[in-house]
């Protein structure tokens, strides 16, 4: 007598399904661009019907904003974790600069440019960009404030210094994505040299701290 085993398709909880949709959309955003996020495209990615995607995200603009927020939030936690794992403020900042360079950072850098451009026309995305920018300012500003309190950094206004550093990083991201490929060391290291200058650190202090970790 023969028997057959039937494989039942496991029904995911609404929270799990929604997270799966957002994760798929975030990957498309990083690799192809936010413009490529459509209900049909994400349905194809997950091998489901477009109606399932629209059930969770009736408006594709909400999915675009959510995908960007997910990718950008993961970037913040990966590059500048809230948990410093026992590192000093100087060591933690040095690790951030070491992580935020090279090809691994290019996709997320392009996503930020993409999101800022599209946010001019998409209110939901514009709101999410503002949330992520504030999160970056708060996280970096808090690190700098702690460094000042512990005597490692010297700056009169940690919040302003954080913005200065982030503006330089944004500018370097634009330059890296211009396609010129011409990036002398003095240009590539501008964010680090800006941080060292504005935080009263000796030249090369952050590079040395990164290599000693």
C-alpha positions as CSV (number, residue, x, y, z in Angstrom):
1,X,0.0,0.0,0.0
2,X,1.5,3.3,-1.0
3,X,1.2,6.4,1.0
4,X,1.9,10.0,0.2
5,X,2.9,12.9,2.4
6,X,1.2,16.2,1.8
7,X,3.2,19.3,2.6
8,X,1.0,21.9,4.2
9,X,1.7,25.5,3.5
10,X,2.3,27.2,6.8
11,X,0.2,30.2,7.3
12,X,2.3,33.1,8.6
13,X,1.0,35.4,11.2
14,X,0.0,38.9,10.0
15,X,3.1,40.4,11.8
16,X,5.4,37.9,10.2
17,X,3.9,38.3,6.7
18,X,4.1,42.1,7.0
19,X,7.8,41.9,8.1
20,X,8.5,39.6,5.2
21,X,7.0,42.1,2.7
22,X,8.9,45.0,4.2
23,X,12.2,43.0,4.1
24,X,11.7,42.1,0.5
25,X,10.9,45.7,-0.4
26,X,13.9,47.0,1.5
27,X,16.1,44.6,-0.5
28,X,14.6,45.8,-3.8
29,X,15.2,49.4,-2.6
30,X,18.9,48.8,-1.9
31,X,19.7,46.9,-5.0
32,X,17.3,48.5,-7.6
33,X,16.0,51.7,-6.1
34,X,12.9,52.9,-4.4
35,X,11.2,53.5,-7.8
36,X,11.2,49.8,-8.5
37,X,9.0,49.0,-5.5
38,X,5.6,48.1,-6.8
39,X,3.0,45.8,-5.4
40,X,3.5,43.4,-8.4
41,X,7.3,43.5,-8.1
42,X,7.3,42.6,-4.4
43,X,4.6,39.9,-5.0
44,X,6.9,38.4,-7.6
45,X,9.8,38.5,-5.2
46,X,7.8,36.6,-2.6
47,X,6.0,34.4,-5.1
48,X,2.5,35.5,-3.9
49,X,-0.4,37.3,-5.5
50,X,-0.3,41.1,-5.6
51,X,-3.5,41.2,-3.7
52,X,-1.7,39.8,-0.6
53,X,0.7,42.8,-0.8
54,X,-2.1,45.3,-1.2
55,X,-3.9,43.7,1.8
56,X,-1.0,44.9,4.0
57,X,-0.1,48.0,2.0
58,X,-3.1,49.4,0.1
59,X,-1.0,52.3,-1.0
60,X,2.4,51.5,-2.5
61,X,3.7,54.8,-1.1
62,X,3.4,53.5,2.4
63,X,5.4,50.4,1.4
64,X,8.1,52.5,-0.2
65,X,8.4,54.6,3.0
66,X,8.4,51.5,5.2
67,X,11.1,49.8,3.1
68,X,13.3,52.9,3.2
69,X,12.8,53.2,7.0
70,X,13.7,49.5,7.5
71,X,16.8,49.7,5.5
72,X,18.0,53.0,7.0
73,X,17.2,51.9,10.5
74,X,19.3,48.7,10.0
75,X,22.1,50.9,8.6
76,X,22.1,53.1,11.8
77,X,22.1,50.1,14.1
78,X,24.9,48.4,12.0
79,X,27.2,51.4,11.7
80,X,26.6,53.2,15.0
81,X,25.0,50.6,17.5
82,X,23.3,52.0,20.5
83,X,25.1,49.3,22.5
84,X,28.8,50.3,22.5
85,X,29.9,46.9,23.9
86,X,32.3,48.5,26.4
87,X,34.1,50.7,23.9
88,X,35.1,54.2,24.8
89,X,33.4,57.1,22.9
90,X,36.6,57.5,20.8
91,X,36.8,53.8,20.0
92,X,33.1,53.7,19.1
93,X,33.3,56.7,16.8
94,X,36.4,55.2,15.2
95,X,34.6,52.0,14.5
96,X,31.8,54.0,12.9
97,X,34.1,55.7,10.4
98,X,35.8,52.3,9.6
99,X,32.4,50.8,8.9
100,X,31.0,53.7,6.9
101,X,33.5,53.4,4.1
102,X,34.1,51.2,1.1
103,X,31.8,49.3,-1.3
104,X,29.7,47.8,1.5
105,X,28.4,51.3,2.2
106,X,27.7,52.2,-1.4
107,X,24.2,50.7,-1.6
108,X,22.8,52.4,1.5
109,X,24.5,55.7,0.4
110,X,22.7,55.5,-3.0
111,X,19.4,54.7,-1.1
112,X,19.7,57.9,1.0
113,X,20.3,59.9,-2.2
114,X,17.4,58.2,-3.9
115,X,15.1,58.8,-0.9
116,X,15.9,62.4,-0.5
117,X,15.2,63.1,-4.1
118,X,11.9,61.2,-4.2
119,X,10.8,62.7,-0.9
120,X,10.2,66.0,-2.6
121,X,7.1,64.4,-4.2
122,X,6.1,61.7,-1.7
123,X,4.9,62.9,1.7
124,X,5.0,59.5,3.4
125,X,8.6,59.1,2.3
126,X,9.5,62.6,3.3
127,X,8.2,62.0,6.8
128,X,10.3,58.8,7.1
129,X,13.4,60.5,5.9
130,X,13.0,63.2,8.5
131,X,12.6,60.5,11.2
132,X,15.8,58.8,10.1
133,X,17.8,62.0,9.9
134,X,16.7,62.8,13.5
135,X,17.6,59.3,14.6
136,X,21.1,59.8,13.2
137,X,21.6,63.2,14.8
138,X,20.4,61.9,18.1
139,X,22.6,58.8,18.1
140,X,25.8,60.6,17.0
141,X,25.1,63.6,19.1
142,X,24.6,61.4,22.1
143,X,27.9,59.7,21.5
144,X,29.7,63.0,21.2
145,X,28.0,64.3,24.4
146,X,29.2,61.3,26.3
147,X,32.7,61.8,25.0
148,X,32.7,65.4,26.2
149,X,31.4,64.4,29.6
150,X,34.2,61.8,29.9
151,X,36.9,64.2,28.8
152,X,37.6,62.6,25.5
153,X,36.1,65.2,23.2
154,X,36.0,69.0,23.3
155,X,33.2,70.8,21.6
156,X,30.8,73.6,22.8
157,X,27.8,72.1,21.0
158,X,27.7,68.3,20.4
159,X,24.5,68.6,18.4
160,X,26.1,71.1,15.9
161,X,29.2,69.0,15.7
162,X,27.1,65.9,14.9
163,X,25.4,67.7,12.1
164,X,28.8,69.0,10.7
165,X,30.1,65.4,10.5
166,X,26.9,64.0,9.0
167,X,26.9,66.8,6.3
168,X,30.4,65.8,5.3
169,X,29.5,62.2,5.2
170,X,26.5,63.0,3.0
171,X,28.7,65.0,0.7
172,X,31.1,62.2,0.3
173,X,28.2,59.9,-0.5
174,X,27.2,62.1,-3.3
175,X,30.7,62.2,-4.6
176,X,31.1,58.5,-4.4
177,X,28.0,57.9,-6.4
178,X,28.9,60.4,-9.1
179,X,30.7,57.7,-11.0
180,X,33.9,59.6,-11.4
181,X,35.9,57.2,-9.3
182,X,38.4,60.0,-8.5
183,X,38.7,60.1,-4.7
184,X,42.1,61.1,-3.4
185,X,42.9,60.0,0.2
186,X,42.6,63.6,1.4
187,X,39.0,63.6,0.1
188,X,38.1,60.1,1.3
189,X,39.2,61.0,4.8
190,X,37.4,64.3,5.1
191,X,34.7,63.0,7.5
192,X,37.4,61.7,9.9
193,X,39.6,64.8,9.7
194,X,36.5,67.0,10.3
195,X,35.5,64.9,13.3
196,X,39.0,65.1,14.8
197,X,39.2,68.9,14.3
198,X,35.8,69.6,15.7
199,X,36.2,67.3,18.6
200,X,39.7,68.5,19.6
201,X,41.4,65.2,18.8
202,X,45.0,64.9,17.5
203,X,45.3,64.2,13.8
204,X,45.1,60.5,13.2
205,X,43.6,59.7,16.6
206,X,40.4,58.1,15.1
207,X,42.4,56.1,12.6
208,X,44.7,54.8,15.3
209,X,41.7,54.0,17.6
210,X,40.1,52.0,14.8
211,X,43.2,49.9,14.0
212,X,43.8,49.2,17.7
213,X,40.3,47.7,18.3
